[in-house]
């Protein structure tokens, strides 16, 4: 019985992720480079996914670095440390949009890090993903390309878990339609009913 009470007490003192994140952001605002490195470690995949929704693969890594450089510079201006995930992703979106302005469309096939035999297929999927509405596009890229789980996406984007589930479900349905993939068996019955 005593060990159960200790377990409950220990669990009660574990800081929730939001409070933990706030502590890391606060430390980074004070100039703690290790804290900022932790923010990079936690959010770089999400930033990469948001950037990849708008730019070519070959440009994504540079824009991730630029996004974090801008965030480091502007971090003291962040009003609410709990708003960090959305604030950071807004920087990534804006930087990506600025990057794309004025660029000529080019063939992305040669830049994709996949087997040559699959590059056309991957490019087709990526192109289809980029035609989805922004909310679905980013969520789908974070799931399918960055390999993030629904809870990870929710934590990193500030969306509720329910919104992430809806975006993934609706986004997948639209993606299948755009790729001409017909749902099979149970999926078709589920969508019909």
N, C-alpha and C positions, 0 to 999 in steps of 0.2 A: 504494500500500500504506500509506503513512504517513497519508494522509487517512482511510483506513478505520480505522486505529488511533485517530486523533483522534475520529472519529465514535463508535466504541465507548466510548472514555473519556468523551466528552461525555454519551452516553446513560447510562452508569453513574452519573454524578453527578446526574442529574435525580431529585429527590426523588419517591418514590411519592406518590400522592394522599393516603394516610392520614397520612404524615409531614407533607405540606404542610398538610393540614387541621389536624393537631395544632398546627403552628406558628401558624396563624391563630387557633385557639381559645385557645391560650396567650397570644397577644398581646391578644386581646379580654378575657381574664380579667384582664390587667394594666391594663385601662382604655383600650386603643387603640380609639378609635371607628371608625377606618377599617377595622380588622380585623373589628369587629362588623358594619359595613356590608357587608363582603365575605361574612360568614356569612349575612346577610340575602339578599344577591344570590344566593348559592348554594342556599339552602334554602327561600326563600319559596314557590316553586312546590310543593314537596313538602308544606310546611305547609298551603298553600291546599288541596291535594288531600285531605289527611287531614281538615281541617276540613270541607270540602265533603261528605265522606262522611256527615257527621252533622247539619249545619245547613243552613238555607236559603241560597241564593246571596247574597241581600242582606246576610246577617250574616257571611259568610265573610271579607271583607276586614278588618272590624273585629277578628275573632277572630285573624286572622293577626298584626295589629299587637299585640294583647294577648299573644299567645304569645311574640313576640319581646321584649316589655317584661318579661314574667315571666322569660324566659331571661336577659336582661341582668342583672336583679336577682339571679338565683340562680346565675349563671355561676361565681362564686367557690366555690360548694358542689359543683360537678361534680368528682367524684373522678378519673375517667379521661377525659382529653380526647379519646381515640379513640372514646369512647362518645357523643360529642356528637350525631350524627344521631339515634340511637334515643332519647336523652334529650329532644331538642327535639321529636320527633314524639310522645313520651309527654305532654309538656306540652300540645301541640296537641290530642291526644285528650281529655285530662282537662278542658281548658278548654272544648272543644266539648260534652262530656257535661254539664258544669255549666251551660252556656248553654241546653241543650235542656230540662233539668229544669224542669217547671212551665210550659212554654210550650204554648199552644194550637196545634194544627195549623192552618195557613193555606194558601191557594192560592199556589203559588210561580210560576205562569205569568207573572204581570205583571212579575216581577223578573228573569226570565231574559234575558240579553243576546243574543237571537236574533230573527230576523224573526218577526213575528206568525204568519205562515202555518206556521212550523215549531215554534213554542213548545210546542204540545201534544205533538208528537213528542219533542222534547228533554226535556220534563217526564216523559214516560212512560219514556224511557231512564234518566233520572236516578233516578226512583223505583225502577225495576228494579235499577239498580246498588246502591242503598241497601239492597235486600233480600238481597244476596249476603252470604256469611260475611265477617267483617271483613278477613281476609287477602286475599281476592279483591277485595273492594270497594275497598279503598284502592289496591291495585295497578292495578286496572282504571281507577279515576278518575285516577290519576297518568298512565296511558297515554292514555286516550281523551279526557279533558277537559284535563289539564295539558299533554298532548302530549310527555311524557317518553319517552325510549327505554328499553328494558330495562336496559342498563348504567347509565343515569342513575338509574333507580329503585333498582337494587341499591346504587349508591354512596350515594344519599341516605337510604335506609331501613336500610342495614346488612344487608339480605338478601343471600344469595348469588345470583349470576346464574342459577343453576339453579332456585332457589326462585322467583325472579321469573318465569322462563319457565313453570314449572309453574302458578303462580298466575294468570298471564295466560291460559294455555291452558284451565285448568279454569274460571276466571272467565268467559271468553268463551263456553264451552260452556253454563254455567249461565245467563248473560245471554241467549243465544239461546233457550234453553228458556223462560225467563220472559217473553220478548217474543214467543214463538210463531214464531220464525224457524227454518225447516227448512234444515239445511245442504244445499248443492247439490253435485252431481258428485263431485269428488275428495274434498271434505270428508266427505261421507256415506260414501264408500268407506273413507277413512282411519279414521273413527270406528267403522265396522263391523268392520274388521280389526285 
